[in-house]
Amino acid sequence: MDARLNLFGNPVAGKVLRHINSAGKAVSDSTLPAATQELVKIRASQINGCGFCTDMHTKDAT
């Protein structure tokens, strides 16, 4: 079985990952309460249609 996307071998995937990390840092550095920050992350994952991220963020929120 092969991975669908090699994040380390694809320069475009690296850029996308950096942008996602930057967006996460902007939320973390904000003055929003921690519970609201987790809800923002869950909603962003739902909007992006990423089941893995939605699962990860709901587990983090609990």
mmCIF file of the N, C-alpha and C atoms, coordinates in Angstrom:
data_MODEL
# 
_entry.id   MODEL 
# 
loop_
_atom_site.group_PDB 
_atom_site.id 
_atom_site.type_symbol 
_atom_site.label_atom_id 
_atom_site.label_alt_id 
_atom_site.label_comp_id 
_atom_site.label_asym_id 
_atom_site.label_entity_id 
_atom_site.label_seq_id 
_atom_site.pdbx_PDB_ins_code 
_atom_site.Cartn_x 
_atom_site.Cartn_y 
_atom_site.Cartn_z 
_atom_site.occupancy 
_atom_site.B_iso_or_equiv 
_atom_site.pdbx_formal_charge 
_atom_site.auth_seq_id 
_atom_site.auth_comp_id 
_atom_site.auth_asym_id 
_atom_site.auth_atom_id 
_atom_site.pdbx_PDB_model_num 
ATOM 1   N N  . MET A 1 1  ? 0.849   -1.174 0.000  1.00 0.00 ? 1  MET A N  1 
ATOM 2   C CA . MET A 1 1  ? 0.000   0.000  0.000  1.00 0.00 ? 1  MET A CA 1 
ATOM 3   C C  . MET A 1 1  ? 0.890   1.230  0.000  1.00 0.00 ? 1  MET A C  1 
ATOM 4   N N  . ASP A 1 2  ? 0.567   2.198  -0.837 1.00 0.00 ? 2  ASP A N  1 
ATOM 5   C CA . ASP A 1 2  ? 1.331   3.439  -0.943 1.00 0.00 ? 2  ASP A CA 1 
ATOM 6   C C  . ASP A 1 2  ? 0.549   4.594  -0.329 1.00 0.00 ? 2  ASP A C  1 
ATOM 7   N N  . ALA A 1 3  ? 1.286   5.524  0.245  1.00 0.00 ? 3  ALA A N  1 
ATOM 8   C CA . ALA A 1 3  ? 0.649   6.722  0.791  1.00 0.00 ? 3  ALA A CA 1 
ATOM 9   C C  . ALA A 1 3  ? 0.077   7.553  -0.347 1.00 0.00 ? 3  ALA A C  1 
ATOM 10  N N  . ARG A 1 4  ? -1.058  8.177  -0.101 1.00 0.00 ? 4  ARG A N  1 
ATOM 11  C CA . ARG A 1 4  ? -1.679  9.013  -1.138 1.00 0.00 ? 4  ARG A CA 1 
ATOM 12  C C  . ARG A 1 4  ? -0.912  10.303 -1.337 1.00 0.00 ? 4  ARG A C  1 
ATOM 13  N N  . LEU A 1 5  ? -0.285  10.797 -0.270 1.00 0.00 ? 5  LEU A N  1 
ATOM 14  C CA . LEU A 1 5  ? 0.417   12.060 -0.351 1.00 0.00 ? 5  LEU A CA 1 
ATOM 15  C C  . LEU A 1 5  ? 1.670   11.982 0.500  1.00 0.00 ? 5  LEU A C  1 
ATOM 16  N N  . ASN A 1 6  ? 2.785   12.271 -0.103 1.00 0.00 ? 6  ASN A N  1 
ATOM 17  C CA . ASN A 1 6  ? 4.045   12.293 0.615  1.00 0.00 ? 6  ASN A CA 1 
ATOM 18  C C  . ASN A 1 6  ? 4.340   13.739 1.004  1.00 0.00 ? 6  ASN A C  1 
ATOM 19  N N  . LEU A 1 7  ? 4.079   14.092 2.262  1.00 0.00 ? 7  LEU A N  1 
ATOM 20  C CA . LEU A 1 7  ? 4.239   15.477 2.704  1.00 0.00 ? 7  LEU A CA 1 
ATOM 21  C C  . LEU A 1 7  ? 5.689   15.943 2.654  1.00 0.00 ? 7  LEU A C  1 
ATOM 22  N N  . PHE A 1 8  ? 6.621   15.014 2.811  1.00 0.00 ? 8  PHE A N  1 
ATOM 23  C CA . PHE A 1 8  ? 8.025   15.405 2.866  1.00 0.00 ? 8  PHE A CA 1 
ATOM 24  C C  . PHE A 1 8  ? 8.684   15.419 1.486  1.00 0.00 ? 8  PHE A C  1 
ATOM 25  N N  . GLY A 1 9  ? 8.103   14.723 0.536  1.00 0.00 ? 9  GLY A N  1 
ATOM 26  C CA . GLY A 1 9  ? 8.688   14.663 -0.793 1.00 0.00 ? 9  GLY A CA 1 
ATOM 27  C C  . GLY A 1 9  ? 8.060   15.624 -1.790 1.00 0.00 ? 9  GLY A C  1 
ATOM 28  N N  . ASN A 1 10 ? 7.013   16.313 -1.409 1.00 0.00 ? 10 ASN A N  1 
ATOM 29  C CA . ASN A 1 10 ? 6.292   17.195 -2.310 1.00 0.00 ? 10 ASN A CA 1 
ATOM 30  C C  . ASN A 1 10 ? 6.419   18.639 -1.808 1.00 0.00 ? 10 ASN A C  1 
ATOM 31  N N  . PRO A 1 11 ? 7.045   19.524 -2.592 1.00 0.00 ? 11 PRO A N  1 
ATOM 32  C CA . PRO A 1 11 ? 7.239   20.901 -2.118 1.00 0.00 ? 11 PRO A CA 1 
ATOM 33  C C  . PRO A 1 11 ? 5.926   21.667 -1.913 1.00 0.00 ? 11 PRO A C  1 
ATOM 34  N N  . VAL A 1 12 ? 4.908   21.380 -2.698 1.00 0.00 ? 12 VAL A N  1 
ATOM 35  C CA . VAL A 1 12 ? 3.624   22.064 -2.535 1.00 0.00 ? 12 VAL A CA 1 
ATOM 36  C C  . VAL A 1 12 ? 2.969   21.622 -1.219 1.00 0.00 ? 12 VAL A C  1 
ATOM 37  N N  . ALA A 1 13 ? 3.059   20.345 -0.906 1.00 0.00 ? 13 ALA A N  1 
ATOM 38  C CA . ALA A 1 13 ? 2.481   19.848 0.347  1.00 0.00 ? 13 ALA A CA 1 
ATOM 39  C C  . ALA A 1 13 ? 3.179   20.486 1.543  1.00 0.00 ? 13 ALA A C  1 
ATOM 40  N N  . GLY A 1 14 ? 4.472   20.720 1.430  1.00 0.00 ? 14 GLY A N  1 
ATOM 41  C CA . GLY A 1 14 ? 5.209   21.383 2.505  1.00 0.00 ? 14 GLY A CA 1 
ATOM 42  C C  . GLY A 1 14 ? 4.701   22.795 2.738  1.00 0.00 ? 14 GLY A C  1 
ATOM 43  N N  . LYS A 1 15 ? 4.422   23.513 1.657  1.00 0.00 ? 15 LYS A N  1 
ATOM 44  C CA . LYS A 1 15 ? 3.882   24.874 1.780  1.00 0.00 ? 15 LYS A CA 1 
ATOM 45  C C  . LYS A 1 15 ? 2.502   24.855 2.430  1.00 0.00 ? 15 LYS A C  1 
ATOM 46  N N  . VAL A 1 16 ? 1.671   23.921 2.025  1.00 0.00 ? 16 VAL A N  1 
ATOM 47  C CA . VAL A 1 16 ? 0.329   23.812 2.592  1.00 0.00 ? 16 VAL A CA 1 
ATOM 48  C C  . VAL A 1 16 ? 0.423   23.530 4.089  1.00 0.00 ? 16 VAL A C  1 
ATOM 49  N N  . LEU A 1 17 ? 1.309   22.616 4.468  1.00 0.00 ? 17 LEU A N  1 
ATOM 50  C CA . LEU A 1 17 ? 1.477   22.280 5.874  1.00 0.00 ? 17 LEU A CA 1 
ATOM 51  C C  . LEU A 1 17 ? 1.951   23.483 6.683  1.00 0.00 ? 17 LEU A C  1 
ATOM 52  N N  . ARG A 1 18 ? 2.842   24.275 6.120  1.00 0.00 ? 18 ARG A N  1 
ATOM 53  C CA . ARG A 1 18 ? 3.301   25.486 6.815  1.00 0.00 ? 18 ARG A CA 1 
ATOM 54  C C  . ARG A 1 18 ? 2.167   26.487 7.006  1.00 0.00 ? 18 ARG A C  1 
ATOM 55  N N  . HIS A 1 19 ? 1.305   26.631 6.007  1.00 0.00 ? 19 HIS A N  1 
ATOM 56  C CA . HIS A 1 19 ? 0.167   27.555 6.128  1.00 0.00 ? 19 HIS A CA 1 
ATOM 57  C C  . HIS A 1 19 ? -0.829  27.074 7.175  1.00 0.00 ? 19 HIS A C  1 
ATOM 58  N N  . ILE A 1 20 ? -1.052  25.770 7.222  1.00 0.00 ? 20 ILE A N  1 
ATOM 59  C CA . ILE A 1 20 ? -1.964  25.220 8.230  1.00 0.00 ? 20 ILE A CA 1 
ATOM 60  C C  . ILE A 1 20 ? -1.401  25.465 9.625  1.00 0.00 ? 20 ILE A C  1 
ATOM 61  N N  . ASN A 1 21 ? -0.101  25.252 9.796  1.00 0.00 ? 21 ASN A N  1 
ATOM 62  C CA . ASN A 1 21 ? 0.528   25.509 11.096 1.00 0.00 ? 21 ASN A CA 1 
ATOM 63  C C  . ASN A 1 21 ? 0.446   26.983 11.465 1.00 0.00 ? 21 ASN A C  1 
ATOM 64  N N  . SER A 1 22 ? 0.609   27.869 10.497 1.00 0.00 ? 22 SER A N  1 
ATOM 65  C CA . SER A 1 22 ? 0.514   29.309 10.768 1.00 0.00 ? 22 SER A CA 1 
ATOM 66  C C  . SER A 1 22 ? -0.897  29.689 11.208 1.00 0.00 ? 22 SER A C  1 
ATOM 67  N N  . ALA A 1 23 ? -1.891  29.115 10.565 1.00 0.00 ? 23 ALA A N  1 
ATOM 68  C CA . ALA A 1 23 ? -3.278  29.399 10.946 1.00 0.00 ? 23 ALA A CA 1 
ATOM 69  C C  . ALA A 1 23 ? -3.548  28.884 12.356 1.00 0.00 ? 23 ALA A C  1 
ATOM 70  N N  . GLY A 1 24 ? -3.033  27.724 12.687 1.00 0.00 ? 24 GLY A N  1 
ATOM 71  C CA . GLY A 1 24 ? -3.199  27.189 14.032 1.00 0.00 ? 24 GLY A CA 1 
ATOM 72  C C  . GLY A 1 24 ? -2.533  28.057 15.074 1.00 0.00 ? 24 GLY A C  1 
ATOM 73  N N  . LYS A 1 25 ? -1.376  28.618 14.728 1.00 0.00 ? 25 LYS A N  1 
ATOM 74  C CA . LYS A 1 25 ? -0.674  29.497 15.664 1.00 0.00 ? 25 LYS A CA 1 
ATOM 75  C C  . LYS A 1 25 ? -1.462  30.789 15.880 1.00 0.00 ? 25 LYS A C  1 
ATOM 76  N N  . ALA A 1 26 ? -2.092  31.298 14.841 1.00 0.00 ? 26 ALA A N  1 
ATOM 77  C CA . ALA A 1 26 ? -2.897  32.519 14.974 1.00 0.00 ? 26 ALA A CA 1 
ATOM 78  C C  . ALA A 1 26 ? -4.057  32.289 15.943 1.00 0.00 ? 26 ALA A C  1 
ATOM 79  N N  . VAL A 1 27 ? -4.670  31.123 15.885 1.00 0.00 ? 27 VAL A N  1 
ATOM 80  C CA . VAL A 1 27 ? -5.761  30.810 16.808 1.00 0.00 ? 27 VAL A CA 1 
ATOM 81  C C  . VAL A 1 27 ? -5.212  30.647 18.223 1.00 0.00 ? 27 VAL A C  1 
ATOM 82  N N  . SER A 1 28 ? -4.094  29.954 18.361 1.00 0.00 ? 28 SER A N  1 
ATOM 83  C CA . SER A 1 28 ? -3.511  29.716 19.691 1.00 0.00 ? 28 SER A CA 1 
ATOM 84  C C  . SER A 1 28 ? -3.070  31.003 20.372 1.00 0.00 ? 28 SER A C  1 
ATOM 85  N N  . ASP A 1 29 ? -2.585  31.955 19.583 1.00 0.00 ? 29 ASP A N  1 
ATOM 86  C CA . ASP A 1 29 ? -2.101  33.218 20.138 1.00 0.00 ? 29 ASP A CA 1 
ATOM 87  C C  . ASP A 1 29 ? -3.222  34.217 20.426 1.00 0.00 ? 29 ASP A C  1 
ATOM 88  N N  . SER A 1 30 ? -4.444  33.892 20.038 1.00 0.00 ? 30 SER A N  1 
ATOM 89  C CA . SER A 1 30 ? -5.552  34.825 20.234 1.00 0.00 ? 30 SER A CA 1 
ATOM 90  C C  . SER A 1 30 ? -6.014  34.816 21.693 1.00 0.00 ? 30 SER A C  1 
ATOM 91  N N  . THR A 1 31 ? -6.898  35.735 22.004 1.00 0.00 ? 31 THR A N  1 
ATOM 92  C CA . THR A 1 31 ? -7.415  35.842 23.372 1.00 0.00 ? 31 THR A CA 1 
ATOM 93  C C  . THR A 1 31 ? -8.683  35.022 23.574 1.00 0.00 ? 31 THR A C  1 
ATOM 94  N N  . LEU A 1 32 ? -9.030  34.199 22.602 1.00 0.00 ? 32 LEU A N  1 
ATOM 95  C CA . LEU A 1 32 ? -10.215 33.345 22.741 1.00 0.00 ? 32 LEU A CA 1 
ATOM 96  C C  . LEU A 1 32 ? -10.004 32.321 23.853 1.00 0.00 ? 32 LEU A C  1 
ATOM 97  N N  . PRO A 1 33 ? -11.064 31.978 24.570 1.00 0.00 ? 33 PRO A N  1 
ATOM 98  C CA . PRO A 1 33 ? -10.940 30.909 25.567 1.00 0.00 ? 33 PRO A CA 1 
ATOM 99  C C  . PRO A 1 33 ? -10.555 29.584 24.900 1.00 0.00 ? 33 PRO A C  1 
ATOM 100 N N  . ALA A 1 34 ? -9.933  28.709 25.657 1.00 0.00 ? 34 ALA A N  1 
ATOM 101 C CA . ALA A 1 34 ? -9.442  27.444 25.105 1.00 0.00 ? 34 ALA A CA 1 
ATOM 102 C C  . ALA A 1 34 ? -10.562 26.615 24.485 1.00 0.00 ? 34 ALA A C  1 
ATOM 103 N N  . ALA A 1 35 ? -11.728 26.594 25.118 1.00 0.00 ? 35 ALA A N  1 
ATOM 104 C CA . ALA A 1 35 ? -12.851 25.816 24.576 1.00 0.00 ? 35 ALA A CA 1 
ATOM 105 C C  . ALA A 1 35 ? -13.289 26.357 23.217 1.00 0.00 ? 35 ALA A C  1 
ATOM 106 N N  . THR A 1 36 ? -13.309 27.662 23.071 1.00 0.00 ? 36 THR A N  1 
ATOM 107 C CA . THR A 1 36 ? -13.696 28.277 21.797 1.00 0.00 ? 36 THR A CA 1 
ATOM 108 C C  . THR A 1 36 ? -12.642 27.996 20.728 1.00 0.00 ? 36 THR A C  1 
ATOM 109 N N  . GLN A 1 37 ? -11.372 28.020 21.104 1.00 0.00 ? 37 GLN A N  1 
ATOM 110 C CA . GLN A 1 37 ? -10.300 27.699 20.157 1.00 0.00 ? 37 GLN A CA 1 
ATOM 111 C C  . GLN A 1 37 ? -10.469 26.286 19.606 1.00 0.00 ? 37 GLN A C  1 
ATOM 112 N N  . GLU A 1 38 ? -10.817 25.354 20.480 1.00 0.00 ? 38 GLU A N  1 
ATOM 113 C CA . GLU A 1 38 ? -11.023 23.975 20.025 1.00 0.00 ? 38 GLU A CA 1 
ATOM 114 C C  . GLU A 1 38 ? -12.218 23.883 19.090 1.00 0.00 ? 38 GLU A C  1 
ATOM 115 N N  . LEU A 1 39 ? -13.285 24.629 19.377 1.00 0.00 ? 39 LEU A N  1 
ATOM 116 C CA . LEU A 1 39 ? -14.450 24.629 18.492 1.00 0.00 ? 39 LEU A CA 1 
ATOM 117 C C  . LEU A 1 39 ? -14.105 25.203 17.120 1.00 0.00 ? 39 LEU A C  1 
ATOM 118 N N  . VAL A 1 40 ? -13.251 26.228 17.091 1.00 0.00 ? 40 VAL A N  1 
ATOM 119 C CA . VAL A 1 40 ? -12.809 26.805 15.814 1.00 0.00 ? 40 VAL A CA 1 
ATOM 120 C C  . VAL A 1 40 ? -12.052 25.760 15.007 1.00 0.00 ? 40 VAL A C  1 
ATOM 121 N N  . LYS A 1 41 ? -11.174 25.023 15.657 1.00 0.00 ? 41 LYS A N  1 
ATOM 122 C CA . LYS A 1 41 ? -10.394 23.994 14.962 1.00 0.00 ? 41 LYS A CA 1 
ATOM 123 C C  . LYS A 1 41 ? -11.292 22.885 14.430 1.00 0.00 ? 41 LYS A C  1 
ATOM 124 N N  . ILE A 1 42 ? -12.280 22.495 15.227 1.00 0.00 ? 42 ILE A N  1 
ATOM 125 C CA . ILE A 1 42 ? -13.217 21.454 14.781 1.00 0.00 ? 42 ILE A CA 1 
ATOM 126 C C  . ILE A 1 42 ? -14.006 21.939 13.572 1.00 0.00 ? 42 ILE A C  1 
ATOM 127 N N  . ARG A 1 43 ? -14.494 23.163 13.632 1.00 0.00 ? 43 ARG A N  1 
ATOM 128 C CA . ARG A 1 43 ? -15.294 23.688 12.514 1.00 0.00 ? 43 ARG A CA 1 
ATOM 129 C C  . ARG A 1 43 ? -14.458 23.845 11.250 1.00 0.00 ? 43 ARG A C  1 
ATOM 130 N N  . ALA A 1 44 ? -13.228 24.293 11.388 1.00 0.00 ? 44 ALA A N  1 
ATOM 131 C CA . ALA A 1 44 ? -12.351 24.414 10.208 1.00 0.00 ? 44 ALA A CA 1 
ATOM 132 C C  . ALA A 1 44 ? -12.119 23.041 9.580  1.00 0.00 ? 44 ALA A C  1 
ATOM 133 N N  . SER A 1 45 ? -11.958 22.033 10.403 1.00 0.00 ? 45 SER A N  1 
ATOM 134 C CA . SER A 1 45 ? -11.779 20.679 9.879  1.00 0.00 ? 45 SER A CA 1 
ATOM 135 C C  . SER A 1 45 ? -13.032 20.190 9.165  1.00 0.00 ? 45 SER A C  1 
ATOM 136 N N  . GLN A 1 46 ? -14.201 20.525 9.710  1.00 0.00 ? 46 GLN A N  1 
ATOM 137 C CA . GLN A 1 46 ? -15.453 20.136 9.059  1.00 0.00 ? 46 GLN A CA 1 
ATOM 138 C C  . GLN A 1 46 ? -15.610 20.838 7.717  1.00 0.00 ? 46 GLN A C  1 
ATOM 139 N N  . ILE A 1 47 ? -15.296 22.124 7.683  1.00 0.00 ? 47 ILE A N  1 
ATOM 140 C CA . ILE A 1 47 ? -15.418 22.887 6.437  1.00 0.00 ? 47 ILE A CA 1 
ATOM 141 C C  . ILE A 1 47 ? -14.473 22.329 5.376  1.00 0.00 ? 47 ILE A C  1 
ATOM 142 N N  . ASN A 1 48 ? -13.254 21.949 5.801  1.00 0.00 ? 48 ASN A N  1 
ATOM 143 C CA . ASN A 1 48 ? -12.272 21.404 4.862  1.00 0.00 ? 48 ASN A CA 1 
ATOM 144 C C  . ASN A 1 48 ? -12.565 19.960 4.488  1.00 0.00 ? 48 ASN A C  1 
ATOM 145 N N  . GLY A 1 49 ? -13.496 19.324 5.185  1.00 0.00 ? 49 GLY A N  1 
ATOM 146 C CA . GLY A 1 49 ? -13.862 17.952 4.866  1.00 0.00 ? 49 GLY A CA 1 
ATOM 147 C C  . GLY A 1 49 ? -12.805 16.939 5.250  1.00 0.00 ? 49 GLY A C  1 
ATOM 148 N N  . CYS A 1 50 ? -12.031 17.232 6.277  1.00 0.00 ? 50 CYS A N  1 
ATOM 149 C CA . CYS A 1 50 ? -10.958 16.332 6.696  1.00 0.00 ? 50 CYS A CA 1 
ATOM 150 C C  . CYS A 1 50 ? -11.426 15.511 7.891  1.00 0.00 ? 50 CYS A C  1 
ATOM 151 N N  . GLY A 1 51 ? -11.754 14.262 7.645  1.00 0.00 ? 51 GLY A N  1 
ATOM 152 C CA . GLY A 1 51 ? -12.225 13.382 8.705  1.00 0.00 ? 51 GLY A CA 1 
ATOM 153 C C  . GLY A 1 51 ? -11.163 13.123 9.761  1.00 0.00 ? 51 GLY A C  1 
ATOM 154 N N  . PHE A 1 52 ? -9.924  12.963 9.334  1.00 0.00 ? 52 PHE A N  1 
ATOM 155 C CA . PHE A 1 52 ? -8.831  12.738 10.282 1.00 0.00 ? 52 PHE A CA 1 
ATOM 156 C C  . PHE A 1 52 ? -8.694  13.921 11.236 1.00 0.00 ? 52 PHE A C  1 
ATOM 157 N N  . CYS A 1 53 ? -8.684  15.134 10.679 1.00 0.00 ? 53 CYS A N  1 
ATOM 158 C CA . CYS A 1 53 ? -8.518  16.343 11.505 1.00 0.00 ? 53 CYS A CA 1 
ATOM 159 C C  . CYS A 1 53 ? -9.716  16.542 12.425 1.00 0.00 ? 53 CYS A C  1 
ATOM 160 N N  . THR A 1 54 ? -10.921 16.290 11.921 1.00 0.00 ? 54 THR A N  1 
ATOM 161 C CA . THR A 1 54 ? -12.120 16.426 12.750 1.00 0.00 ? 54 THR A CA 1 
ATOM 162 C C  . THR A 1 54 ? -12.046 15.463 13.936 1.00 0.00 ? 54 THR A C  1 
ATOM 163 N N  . ASP A 1 55 ? -11.649 14.234 13.682 1.00 0.00 ? 55 ASP A N  1 
ATOM 164 C CA . ASP A 1 55 ? -11.508 13.251 14.756 1.00 0.00 ? 55 ASP A CA 1 
ATOM 165 C C  . ASP A 1 55 ? -10.442 13.692 15.756 1.00 0.00 ? 55 ASP A C  1 
ATOM 166 N N  . MET A 1 56 ? -9.310  14.140 15.254 1.00 0.00 ? 56 MET A N  1 
ATOM 167 C CA . MET A 1 56 ? -8.205  14.558 16.126 1.00 0.00 ? 56 MET A CA 1 
ATOM 168 C C  . MET A 1 56 ? -8.623  15.735 17.012 1.00 0.00 ? 56 MET A C  1 
ATOM 169 N N  . HIS A 1 57 ? -9.261  16.740 16.426 1.00 0.00 ? 57 HIS A N  1 
ATOM 170 C CA . HIS A 1 57 ? -9.623  17.930 17.190 1.00 0.00 ? 57 HIS A CA 1 
ATOM 171 C C  . HIS A 1 57 ? -10.758 17.675 18.180 1.00 0.00 ? 57 HIS A C  1 
ATOM 172 N N  . THR A 1 58 ? -11.684 16.756 17.843 1.00 0.00 ? 58 THR A N  1 
ATOM 173 C CA . THR A 1 58 ? -12.729 16.441 18.816 1.00 0.00 ? 58 THR A CA 1 
ATOM 174 C C  . THR A 1 58 ? -12.137 15.686 19.999 1.00 0.00 ? 58 THR A C  1 
ATOM 175 N N  . LYS A 1 59 ? -11.155 14.848 19.757 1.00 0.00 ? 59 LYS A N  1 
ATOM 176 C CA . LYS A 1 59 ? -10.478 14.156 20.858 1.00 0.00 ? 59 LYS A CA 1 
ATOM 177 C C  . LYS A 1 59 ? -9.682  15.148 21.703 1.00 0.00 ? 59 LYS A C  1 
ATOM 178 N N  . ASP A 1 60 ? -9.040  16.104 21.049 1.00 0.00 ? 60 ASP A N  1 
ATOM 179 C CA . ASP A 1 60 ? -8.295  17.123 21.786 1.00 0.00 ? 60 ASP A CA 1 
ATOM 180 C C  . ASP A 1 60 ? -9.225  17.985 22.640 1.00 0.00 ? 60 ASP A C  1 
ATOM 181 N N  . ALA A 1 61 ? -10.421 18.252 22.113 1.00 0.00 ? 61 ALA A N  1 
ATOM 182 C CA . ALA A 1 61 ? -11.367 19.111 22.822 1.00 0.00 ? 61 ALA A CA 1 
ATOM 183 C C  . ALA A 1 61 ? -11.894 18.446 24.092 1.00 0.00 ? 61 ALA A C  1 
ATOM 184 N N  . THR A 1 62 ? -11.999 17.133 24.061 1.00 0.00 ? 62 THR A N  1 
ATOM 185 C CA . THR A 1 62 ? -12.495 16.446 25.254 1.00 0.00 ? 62 THR A CA 1 
ATOM 186 C C  . THR A 1 62 ? -11.394 16.349 26.268 1.00 0.00 ? 62 THR A C  1 
# 
